[in-house]
Amino acid sequence: MTMNVQQLEAALEYTFHDQRLLVQALTHPSYLHEAGGSAGGDYQRLEFLGDAVLGLLLAEMLYESYPEWDEGDLSQLRSRLAGQDVLADRARTLSIGDHILLGRGEEMTGGQEKDSILADVLEALIAALYRDGGLPAARSLVIRLFRALAAAPESLVLGRDSKSELQEFLSSNGYPLPEYLLIEESGPPHDRLFRFQILVGGAVLGMGQGKSKKIAQQAAAAETLEKLQANIGQSA
């Protein structure tokens, strides 16, 4: 895999003052290992920083876009926007996979198309923009990539069947089946808004909302699944 710096800068709509940051953001640990190490390093430290920068900028965007929403609703949408599948999808719109520096083994197994790698690299690129051009540079990319999705949050759950994924996860980990509880239905007949809670073993584990019951249930399932997976990852 080779990197075309000018092509990627054009996609990012930003020209780096320090292109070493851009190279680092695109360097997978496997490439660095095969190359015998480099002063530039791989993307992992930038990914750590980019996760925080992305969270801040998404929070800022949602805070300004939805002045009537409470903290819980804002947090739910921010978490969904920052989910691995959404980040990977955003990375694909920039053709980031074409520029990632991978080790031979990782490249042969399709690493440039793996959601986990694409999501990590996008966060690293956001950090690289922040380090090179400050918050305005990072903000410009985040708004361009996420504004349309944030404006139509119900679209975030249409590309996956989170209800089926949640049921499979619960079953394989010894949990009882989920219960979907409609807790609120509001708005005029032509613009209804539904909110669902998910109960597992009597405990509320997630909540979601949407313009239809199906969308709201999918949103609740996505949040619940992410919480359970995170808890298992922390206890591992």
C-alpha positions as CSV (number, residue, x, y, z in Angstrom):
1,M,0.0,0.0,0.0
2,T,1.3,3.4,-1.0
3,M,0.3,6.8,0.2
4,N,-0.6,9.7,-2.1
5,V,-0.3,12.7,0.3
6,Q,-1.7,15.2,-2.1
7,Q,-4.7,13.1,-2.9
8,L,-5.5,12.5,0.7
9,E,-5.0,16.2,1.6
10,A,-7.4,17.1,-1.2
11,A,-10.0,14.7,0.3
12,L,-9.4,16.2,3.8
13,E,-9.6,19.7,2.3
14,Y,-6.5,20.6,4.3
15,T,-2.8,21.0,3.6
16,F,-0.5,19.9,6.4
17,H,2.3,22.1,7.6
18,D,3.9,19.0,9.2
19,Q,3.3,16.0,6.9
20,R,4.9,13.7,9.4
21,L,1.7,13.9,11.4
22,L,-0.3,12.8,8.4
23,V,2.0,9.8,7.8
24,Q,1.9,8.8,11.4
25,A,-1.9,8.9,11.4
26,L,-1.9,6.4,8.5
27,T,0.8,4.0,9.8
28,H,-0.6,0.8,11.2
29,P,1.5,-0.9,14.0
30,S,2.1,-3.9,11.7
31,Y,3.8,-1.7,9.1
32,L,6.0,-0.2,11.7
33,H,6.9,-3.6,13.0
34,E,8.0,-4.9,9.6
35,A,9.9,-1.7,8.9
36,G,11.9,-2.1,12.1
37,G,10.5,0.9,13.8
38,S,10.5,4.6,13.0
39,A,10.8,7.9,14.8
40,G,7.4,8.8,13.5
41,G,5.6,6.0,15.2
42,D,2.2,4.4,14.4
43,Y,-1.3,5.9,14.8
44,Q,-2.1,4.6,18.2
45,R,-1.2,7.6,20.3
46,L,-2.9,9.9,17.8
47,E,-6.0,7.7,17.9
48,F,-6.1,8.2,21.7
49,L,-6.0,12.0,21.3
50,G,-8.4,11.9,18.3
51,D,-11.0,10.0,20.3
52,A,-11.1,12.9,22.8
53,V,-11.1,15.6,20.1
54,L,-13.9,13.9,18.2
55,G,-16.0,13.6,21.3
56,L,-15.6,17.3,22.1
57,L,-16.4,18.4,18.6
58,L,-19.4,16.1,18.2
59,A,-20.7,17.4,21.6
60,E,-20.2,21.0,20.5
61,M,-22.1,20.3,17.2
62,L,-25.0,18.5,18.9
63,Y,-25.2,21.1,21.7
64,E,-25.7,23.8,19.1
65,S,-27.9,21.8,16.8
66,Y,-30.4,20.6,19.4
67,P,-30.9,23.3,22.0
68,E,-34.1,21.5,23.3
69,W,-32.5,18.1,23.9
70,D,-31.4,17.0,27.4
71,E,-28.0,15.5,28.3
72,G,-29.2,11.9,27.9
73,D,-30.4,12.5,24.3
74,L,-27.3,14.4,23.3
75,S,-25.1,11.7,24.8
76,Q,-26.9,8.9,23.0
77,L,-26.6,10.5,19.6
78,R,-22.9,11.4,20.2
79,S,-22.2,7.8,21.2
80,R,-23.9,6.5,18.0
81,L,-22.1,9.0,15.8
82,A,-18.8,7.9,17.3
83,G,-19.6,4.2,16.9
84,Q,-17.1,2.1,15.0
85,D,-19.4,1.3,12.1
86,V,-20.2,5.0,11.6
87,L,-16.6,6.1,11.8
88,A,-15.6,3.4,9.3
89,D,-18.3,4.5,7.0
90,R,-17.1,8.1,7.2
91,A,-13.6,6.9,6.5
92,R,-14.7,5.2,3.4
93,T,-16.2,8.4,2.0
94,L,-12.7,9.8,2.1
95,S,-11.1,6.6,0.6
96,I,-8.8,6.4,3.6
97,G,-8.3,2.7,3.2
98,D,-6.3,3.4,0.0
99,H,-3.7,5.3,1.9
100,I,-3.2,3.2,5.1
101,L,0.3,1.8,5.5
102,L,-0.1,-1.8,6.5
103,G,2.2,-4.7,7.1
104,R,2.1,-7.5,4.5
105,G,0.1,-9.8,6.6
106,E,-2.5,-7.2,7.5
107,E,-2.7,-6.1,3.9
108,M,-3.2,-9.6,2.7
109,T,-6.2,-10.1,5.0
110,G,-7.9,-6.9,3.8
111,G,-6.9,-4.7,6.7
112,Q,-7.6,-1.6,4.6
113,E,-11.3,-2.5,4.7
114,K,-11.6,-3.5,8.3
115,D,-14.0,-1.3,10.3
116,S,-11.8,-1.3,13.3
117,I,-8.7,-0.1,11.4
118,L,-10.7,2.5,9.4
119,A,-12.3,3.9,12.6
120,D,-9.0,4.1,14.4
121,V,-7.3,5.8,11.5
122,L,-10.0,8.4,11.1
123,E,-9.7,9.3,14.8
124,A,-5.9,9.5,14.3
125,L,-6.4,11.8,11.3
126,I,-8.7,14.1,13.4
127,A,-5.9,14.3,16.0
128,A,-3.3,15.0,13.3
129,L,-5.5,17.9,12.0
130,Y,-5.9,19.2,15.6
131,R,-2.1,19.0,16.2
132,D,-1.3,20.7,12.9
133,G,-4.0,23.3,12.6
134,G,-5.8,23.5,15.9
135,L,-9.5,22.9,16.7
136,P,-10.6,24.9,13.6
137,A,-8.9,22.4,11.3
138,A,-10.3,19.4,13.1
139,R,-13.8,21.0,13.5
140,S,-14.0,21.6,9.7
141,L,-13.6,17.9,8.9
142,V,-15.9,16.7,11.7
143,I,-18.7,19.0,10.6
144,R,-18.3,18.0,7.0
145,L,-18.4,14.3,7.9
146,F,-21.0,14.2,10.6
147,R,-23.4,17.2,10.1
148,A,-25.8,15.4,7.7
149,L,-25.9,12.3,9.9
150,A,-26.5,14.4,13.0
151,A,-29.4,16.2,11.3
152,A,-31.1,12.8,10.5
153,P,-30.2,10.6,13.5
154,E,-32.8,8.0,12.6
155,S,-30.7,7.2,9.5
156,L,-27.9,5.9,11.7
157,V,-29.7,2.7,12.6
158,L,-31.1,1.8,9.2
159,G,-27.9,0.1,7.9
160,R,-27.8,-2.5,10.6
161,D,-30.2,-4.9,12.4
162,S,-29.2,-4.0,16.0
163,K,-32.2,-5.9,17.4
164,S,-31.0,-9.1,16.0
165,E,-27.4,-8.4,17.0
166,L,-28.5,-7.6,20.6
167,Q,-30.6,-10.8,20.8
168,E,-27.7,-12.9,19.6
169,F,-25.3,-11.2,22.0
170,L,-27.6,-11.7,25.0
171,S,-28.3,-15.4,24.1
172,S,-24.6,-16.2,23.7
173,N,-23.7,-14.6,27.0
174,G,-26.4,-16.1,29.1
175,Y,-28.7,-13.1,29.4
176,P,-32.5,-13.3,29.2
177,L,-34.2,-11.9,26.1
178,P,-34.8,-8.1,25.9
179,E,-38.1,-6.4,26.5
180,Y,-39.0,-3.3,24.5
181,L,-41.1,-0.8,26.5
182,L,-42.7,2.2,24.8
183,I,-42.3,5.0,27.3
184,E,-43.3,8.1,25.3
185,E,-45.1,9.0,22.1
186,S,-45.2,12.7,21.3
187,G,-45.6,15.1,18.4
188,P,-48.4,15.8,15.9
189,P,-49.9,12.8,13.9
190,H,-47.7,13.7,10.8
191,D,-44.5,13.9,12.9
192,R,-44.6,11.4,15.7
193,L,-41.6,10.7,18.0
194,F,-41.4,7.4,19.8
195,R,-39.1,6.6,22.8
196,F,-38.4,3.0,23.9
197,Q,-36.5,1.5,26.8
198,I,-34.9,-1.9,26.8
199,L,-35.2,-4.1,29.9
200,V,-33.0,-7.1,30.4
201,G,-33.9,-9.1,33.4
202,G,-36.0,-6.2,34.7
203,A,-33.2,-3.7,34.5
204,V,-33.2,-0.8,32.1
205,L,-30.1,-1.0,29.9
206,G,-30.8,1.3,27.0
207,M,-33.1,3.9,25.4
208,G,-33.7,5.0,21.9
209,Q,-36.0,7.4,20.0
210,G,-37.1,7.8,16.4
211,K,-39.8,8.8,14.0
212,S,-41.2,5.2,14.0
213,K,-41.4,2.5,16.5
214,K,-39.0,0.3,14.5
215,I,-36.4,3.1,14.3
216,A,-36.7,3.8,18.0
217,Q,-36.4,0.2,18.9
218,Q,-33.3,-0.2,16.7
219,A,-31.7,2.9,18.3
220,A,-32.4,1.4,21.8
221,A,-30.9,-1.9,20.8
222,A,-27.8,-0.3,19.4
223,E,-27.2,1.7,22.6
224,T,-27.8,-1.4,24.8
225,L,-25.4,-3.6,22.6
226,E,-22.6,-1.0,22.8
227,K,-23.0,-0.7,26.6
228,L,-22.9,-4.5,27.1
229,Q,-19.9,-5.0,24.8
230,A,-18.0,-2.2,26.5
231,N,-18.7,-3.7,30.0
232,I,-17.5,-7.1,28.8
233,G,-14.4,-5.5,27.3
234,Q,-13.6,-3.7,30.6
235,S,-13.9,-6.8,32.6
236,A,-11.8,-9.0,30.3
